[in-house]
């Protein structure tokens, strides 16, 4: 059943609602209006709320989504020069019953959504634990490659025997070569008799050469040991850095998932600021500041001053995306709510401001909970 009200400038229309009705549109009569702004106000609970602002030549029609229940005392006024037409429809008892049934179904579906979220978080935590274990295993395998390998006792004994035999052979060869060298040196000394080289001078030279050789071998072995130690240290630090980077990445992923989440109907909620006041619950009156934009960034509506926009949460007084997206906020908190068309104005939209099948993005700040 159609409902309508024609308001004259600066007049107050007070009534107690006899039958519940819904207000869908506010339109300015262009024949009697001037170029000044016309504001449509709602009086409720001893307070005045701005429903919309109309102006000839720019915004002469604004869609509304307001429900007024039976027994509520309200008052409409318009400030400015111009007649305003409020239009809508009367809500039948069958529609009210359907709304109650939908509310009950929503309350039953919420635990399932919560269970799915907890399952996702559990799966993600298991994946993170597996990644950390893999990183640790890689580090252990790298470090184990540098360690010495244990050999069976029997094999080690055999190898020790072979090594001892080879050492004995080498010593014998060295003694033979030393004897040959001594012989050669004696021959050279005989040939070089005119130089008269003394025996103690020859021994000094041999000792100096042997000492140089020992020093060089110690230096080389020390450098190799130092280089090996540095390589081990670099591998350990690299493994620690990789594990720490993996942990920070996992922590960032968990934090991002907590900030953004999907709720009923595909509505995406992003926490911009977590409030510390009273929570917004179904059936409570809440006051909010908001800015509404289309997906391309074009702003189509906002309320950012005064007491804000007031409505009762979860009772169909606003679009469905608001009821599910604002629930759970605390006073002082801010959210970015992305609402798909099915949870907003659907395929028809709300011409001329909102086209059909429009995804809406609202930045909402919870000011008060009554």
C-alpha positions in Angstrom: 0.0 0.0 0.0 1.4 3.4 -1.0 2.3 6.0 1.6 3.1 9.7 1.0 3.5 13.1 2.7 3.7 16.6 1.1 5.6 19.0 3.4 5.3 22.8 3.2 8.3 25.0 4.1 9.0 25.5 7.8 6.0 23.4 9.0 6.2 20.5 11.5 4.2 17.4 10.9 3.9 15.4 14.1 2.2 12.0 14.4 2.1 8.7 16.3 2.5 5.9 13.8 -0.8 4.0 13.6 0.5 1.4 11.0 4.1 0.6 10.3 5.4 2.2 7.1 8.6 2.6 5.1 10.0 5.8 3.5 11.8 5.2 0.2 12.3 8.7 -1.4 12.5 12.4 -0.7 11.8 14.7 -3.8 11.9 18.5 -4.2 9.0 20.2 -6.0 10.9 22.2 -8.6 8.0 24.4 -9.5 7.9 26.2 -6.2 11.6 25.9 -5.1 14.3 28.5 -5.3 18.1 28.0 -5.7 18.7 27.7 -1.9 19.3 24.5 0.1 16.2 22.6 1.5 16.9 20.3 4.5 14.5 17.5 5.5 14.6 16.8 9.3 13.2 13.9 11.4 12.2 14.5 15.0 12.5 11.4 17.2 13.1 10.8 20.9 13.3 14.6 21.6 16.1 14.9 19.0 16.3 16.2 15.4 18.1 14.2 12.7 19.0 15.4 9.2 17.6 12.9 6.6 18.8 14.6 3.4 19.6 18.0 1.7 17.9 18.9 -1.5 18.7 21.7 -4.0 17.2 22.8 -7.3 19.6 22.2 -10.2 21.8 19.7 -8.4 20.2 17.3 -5.9 16.5 17.3 -6.2 15.8 13.6 -5.3 17.4 11.4 -2.6 16.6 7.7 -1.9 15.8 6.8 1.7 15.6 3.5 3.5 13.7 4.2 6.8 11.2 2.0 8.7 8.8 3.4 11.3 7.0 0.9 13.6 3.5 1.2 15.0 3.3 3.3 18.2 6.4 5.4 17.5 6.1 9.2 17.8 7.8 11.1 15.0 7.8 14.5 13.4 8.9 15.7 9.9 10.0 19.3 9.0 11.7 20.9 6.0 13.8 24.0 6.3 14.0 26.3 3.3 11.8 27.5 0.4 10.3 24.6 -1.3 7.7 21.7 -1.0 9.1 18.3 -0.3 7.3 15.0 -1.2 8.1 12.0 1.0 7.0 8.7 -0.6 7.0 5.0 0.5 4.7 2.1 1.4 2.8 0.7 4.3 4.4 -2.4 5.9 1.9 -5.3 6.2 1.9 -7.8 9.1 3.1 -10.6 6.7 6.2 -8.5 5.8 7.0 -8.1 9.5 6.7 -11.8 10.0 9.1 -12.5 7.1 11.6 -10.0 8.6 11.5 -11.8 11.9 12.1 -15.2 10.2 15.1 -13.7 8.3 16.5 -12.4 11.6 16.2 -15.9 13.1 17.9 -17.5 10.1 20.7 -15.0 10.3 21.3 -15.7 14.0 21.5 -19.5 13.2 24.0 -19.0 10.4 26.4 -16.9 12.4 28.0 -19.8 14.4 28.7 -21.6 11.1 30.5 -18.6 9.8 32.5 -18.4 13.0 33.4 -22.1 12.7 34.7 -21.6 9.1 36.9 -18.7 10.2 38.4 -20.8 13.1 39.1 -23.6 10.6 40.9 -21.3 8.2 43.1 -19.9 11.0 43.9 -23.4 12.2 44.9 -24.5 8.7 47.1 -21.4 8.2 48.8 -22.0 11.6 49.6 -25.6 10.6 51.1 -24.4 7.3 53.2 -21.9 9.1 54.5 -24.6 11.5 55.4 -26.8 8.5 57.3 -24.0 6.8 59.3 -23.4 10.1 60.1 -27.1 10.4 61.4 -27.2 6.8 63.6 -24.2 7.3 65.1 -25.8 10.5 65.7 -29.1 8.6 67.6 -27.3 5.8 69.7 -25.5 8.4 70.5 -28.8 10.1 71.5 -30.5 6.8 73.8 -27.6 5.9 75.5 -27.7 9.3 75.8 -31.5 9.3 77.7 -31.3 5.9 80.5 -29.6 7.7 80.9 -32.2 10.5 83.2 -35.1 10.3 81.7 -38.6 9.4 82.2 -41.5 11.8 83.7 -44.6 10.3 83.4 -48.2 11.5 86.2 -49.2 14.0 87.5 -52.0 11.9 87.8 -49.8 8.8 89.5 -47.0 10.9 92.0 -49.5 12.3 92.9 -50.7 8.8 93.3 -47.2 7.6 95.4 -46.3 10.6 97.7 -49.2 9.8 98.0 -48.2 6.2 98.7 -44.6 7.3 101.5 -45.8 9.7 103.1 -47.9 7.0 103.0 -45.0 4.6 104.6 -42.8 7.2 107.4 -45.3 7.8 108.1 -45.6 4.1 108.1 -41.8 3.8 110.6 -41.5 6.7 112.9 -44.1 5.1 112.7 -42.3 1.8 113.5 -39.0 3.6 116.5 -40.6 5.3 117.8 -42.0 2.0 117.3 -38.6 0.3 119.0 -36.9 3.3 122.0 -39.2 2.9 122.2 -38.6 -0.8 121.9 -34.9 -0.1 124.7 -35.1 2.4 126.9 -36.9 -0.1 126.1 -34.4 -2.8 126.9 -31.6 -0.4 130.2 -33.2 0.6 131.1 -33.5 -3.1 130.2 -29.9 -3.6 132.3 -28.9 -0.6 135.2 -30.8 -2.0 134.9 -29.1 -5.3 134.5 -25.7 -3.6 137.4 -26.0 -1.3 138.8 -22.6 -2.2 135.7 -21.0 -0.5 136.4 -22.8 2.8 132.8 -23.1 4.1 132.7 -24.1 7.8 130.4 -27.0 8.9 128.5 -24.9 11.6 127.5 -22.4 8.9 125.9 -25.2 6.8 123.8 -26.4 9.7 122.6 -22.9 10.4 121.3 -22.6 6.9 119.4 -25.9 7.0 117.8 -25.0 10.3 116.7 -21.7 9.0 115.1 -23.3 5.9 113.3 -25.9 8.0 112.0 -23.2 10.3 110.7 -21.2 7.4 108.9 -24.3 6.0 107.3 -25.0 9.4 106.2 -21.3 9.8 104.7 -21.4 6.3 102.8 -24.7 7.0 101.5 -23.3 10.3 100.4 -20.1 8.5 98.6 -22.0 5.7 96.9 -24.4 8.2 95.8 -21.5 10.4 94.3 -19.6 7.4 92.4 -22.7 6.3 91.1 -23.3 9.8 90.1 -19.7 10.1 88.4 -19.7 6.7 86.5 -22.9 7.6 85.3 -21.3 10.9 84.1 -18.2 9.1 82.2 -20.3 6.6 80.4 -22.2 9.4 79.6 -18.9 11.1 78.2 -17.5 7.9 75.9 -20.5 7.4 74.6 -20.3 10.9 73.8 -16.6 10.7 72.2 -17.1 7.2 70.0 -19.8 8.7 69.0 -17.6 11.6 68.1 -14.7 9.3 66.0 -16.9 7.0 64.1 -18.3 10.0 63.5 -14.8 11.5 62.3 -13.4 8.1 59.9 -16.3 7.8 58.5 -15.7 11.3 58.0 -11.9 10.6 56.3 -12.8 7.3 54.0 -15.2 9.0 53.1 -12.7 11.7 52.3 -10.0 9.1 50.0 -12.5 7.2 48.1 -13.3 10.5 47.8 -9.6 11.3 46.4 -8.8 7.8 43.9 -11.6 8.0 42.7 -10.3 11.4 42.2 -6.8 10.0 40.2 -7.9 6.9 37.4 -10.4 7.1 34.3 -11.5 5.2 30.9 -11.6 7.0 27.4 -12.6 5.9 26.5 -12.0 2.2 30.0 -11.4 1.1 30.3 -8.1 3.0 34.0 -7.3 3.7 34.9 -5.6 6.9 38.3 -3.9 7.4 39.2 -2.6 10.9 40.8 0.9 10.6 40.7 1.6 14.3 39.4 -0.5 17.2 37.2 1.3 19.6 37.2 1.0 23.4 33.6 2.0 24.3 30.3 0.3 24.4 29.7 -2.4 21.6 27.0 -2.1 18.9 24.5 -4.9 19.3 21.3 -6.0 17.5 18.3 -4.0 18.7 20.4 -1.0 20.1 20.2 2.5 18.7 23.6 3.6 17.3 24.9 7.0 16.0 27.5 7.0 13.3 29.5 9.3 11.0 29.9 7.9 7.5 31.1 8.6 4.0 29.6 6.5 1.2 31.4 6.0 -2.1 30.9 3.9 -5.3 33.6 1.5 -6.2 35.2 4.0 -8.6 35.7 6.4 -5.6 32.8 8.8 -6.4 31.2 10.0 -3.2 27.3 9.9 -3.1 26.4 10.5 0.6 28.0 11.5 3.9 27.3 12.6 7.5 30.3 13.8 9.4 28.9 16.5 11.8 26.6 16.9 14.7 25.2 13.9 16.5 25.5 11.8 13.3 23.1 9.4 11.7 21.0 7.4 14.2 19.2 4.1 13.6 18.4 0.8 15.3 20.9 -1.9 14.4 19.7 -5.2 12.9 16.0 -4.3 12.4 16.1 -3.4 8.6 16.1 0.4 9.1 19.2 0.6 6.8 20.6 -1.6 4.0 21.4 -5.1 4.9 25.2 -4.5 4.5 25.1 -2.0 7.3 23.3 -4.3 9.7 25.9 -7.0 9.3 29.0 -4.7 8.8 28.5 -2.4 11.8 27.6 -5.2 14.3 30.4 -5.7 16.9 32.0 -2.3 16.6 32.8 -0.4 19.7 32.4 3.4 20.3 35.4 5.2 18.9 36.1 2.5 16.3 36.3 3.0 12.6 35.7 0.5 9.8 35.8 0.3 6.0 32.8 -1.8 4.9 32.6 -3.0 1.3 29.1 -4.1 0.4 28.1 -6.1 -2.7 25.0 -5.2 -4.7 22.9 -8.0 -3.2 23.4 -6.6 0.3 22.9 -2.9 -0.9 20.4 -1.7 -3.5 20.5 -4.7 -5.8 20.0 -4.7 -9.6 17.7 -1.6 -9.5 20.1 0.6 -7.6 18.8 3.9 -6.3 18.7 6.3 -9.2 19.9 8.8 -10.0 22.6 8.7 -7.4 23.4 4.9 -7.2 23.4 2.9 -10.5 22.1 -0.7 -10.6 24.4 -3.5 -9.4 26.7 -1.1 -7.6 29.2 -2.2 -5.0 29.3 0.4 -2.2 32.2 1.3 0.1 31.5 3.1 3.4 33.9 4.4 6.0 32.0 4.3 9.2 32.9 5.7 12.7 30.7 4.6 15.7 29.9 7.7 17.7 27.5 6.4 20.3 25.4 3.5 21.4 22.0 4.3 23.1 
